[in-house]
Amino acid sequence: MVWGVKGKILCPAGCQNPVARITEAKEILKNLSLETKTMIVLPEGNDMIIKSFANLPKVETVVVDYMNVYDLMRFDNLVIVKDALSKIEEVYA
């Protein structure tokens, strides 16, 4: 885990079992101690994960290809799925 200026930046390993329910999404955030505004960066669109986090009030998901600086600055925490990290390096390096 890397501590950023504003909050936490986490890079967990890729999801082996996609999050299927909002209760599972809440549990993941609770286990990571993320209680403030959080952005989750995914390597590619995954409707199941996006829908699971969509109804949580302080959470947004974004695919690497659509990520921008404004979005990054609006959130206190950034969770980057490990597979997305290599794609970020590829797209933005």
C-alpha positions in Angstrom: 0.0 0.0 0.0 1.3 3.5 -0.9 0.1 6.5 1.0 -0.7 9.4 -1.2 -0.8 13.1 -0.3 -4.5 13.1 0.1 -5.4 9.5 1.0 -4.6 5.9 0.2 -3.5 4.4 -3.1 -4.0 0.6 -3.2 -3.1 -1.9 -5.8 -4.7 -5.2 -4.9 -4.2 -8.2 -7.2 -6.7 -8.8 -9.9 -10.2 -10.1 -8.9 -10.3 -13.8 -9.2 -14.0 -13.9 -8.3 -15.9 -10.9 -9.6 -17.9 -9.0 -7.0 -21.5 -10.0 -7.7 -23.5 -8.2 -5.0 -23.4 -4.8 -3.3 -22.9 -6.4 0.1 -19.7 -8.0 -1.2 -18.6 -4.6 -2.5 -19.3 -3.0 0.8 -17.3 -5.7 2.6 -14.3 -5.2 0.3 -14.3 -1.4 1.0 -14.6 -2.1 4.8 -11.7 -4.6 4.7 -9.5 -2.0 2.9 -10.6 0.7 5.5 -11.9 2.9 2.7 -14.7 5.0 4.2 -14.3 8.3 2.2 -14.6 9.0 -1.5 -13.0 6.2 -3.5 -12.3 5.6 -7.2 -11.8 2.1 -8.4 -9.7 1.8 -11.6 -10.4 -1.3 -13.7 -8.3 -2.6 -16.7 -11.4 -3.1 -18.8 -15.2 -2.8 -18.5 -16.7 -5.4 -16.2 -20.4 -4.9 -15.9 -20.7 -7.1 -12.8 -18.1 -5.1 -10.8 -19.3 -1.7 -12.1 -22.9 -2.5 -11.1 -21.9 -3.8 -7.7 -20.2 -0.6 -6.8 -22.6 1.7 -8.6 -25.1 2.1 -5.7 -22.5 2.9 -3.1 -22.6 6.7 -2.4 -18.9 7.5 -2.1 -17.5 5.1 -4.8 -17.0 5.4 -8.6 -15.5 2.9 -11.0 -13.6 3.9 -14.1 -11.9 2.0 -16.9 -8.2 3.0 -17.5 -9.0 4.3 -21.0 -11.5 6.8 -19.6 -9.5 7.9 -16.5 -8.5 11.6 -16.3 -6.7 13.9 -13.8 -9.9 15.7 -12.8 -11.5 12.4 -11.7 -8.3 11.5 -9.7 -8.3 14.8 -7.8 -12.0 14.5 -6.7 -11.4 11.3 -4.7 -9.6 10.7 -1.4 -8.7 7.1 -2.2 -7.6 5.4 -5.4 -7.9 1.6 -5.8 -6.1 0.4 -8.9 -6.6 -3.3 -9.8 -3.2 -4.7 -10.4 -4.0 -5.6 -14.1 -5.0 -2.0 -14.6 -1.6 -0.7 -13.3 0.2 -2.2 -16.3 -2.4 -0.8 -18.6 -1.9 2.6 -17.1 1.8 2.4 -17.7 1.1 1.3 -21.3 -1.4 4.1 -22.0 0.0 7.0 -20.1 3.8 6.3 -20.2 
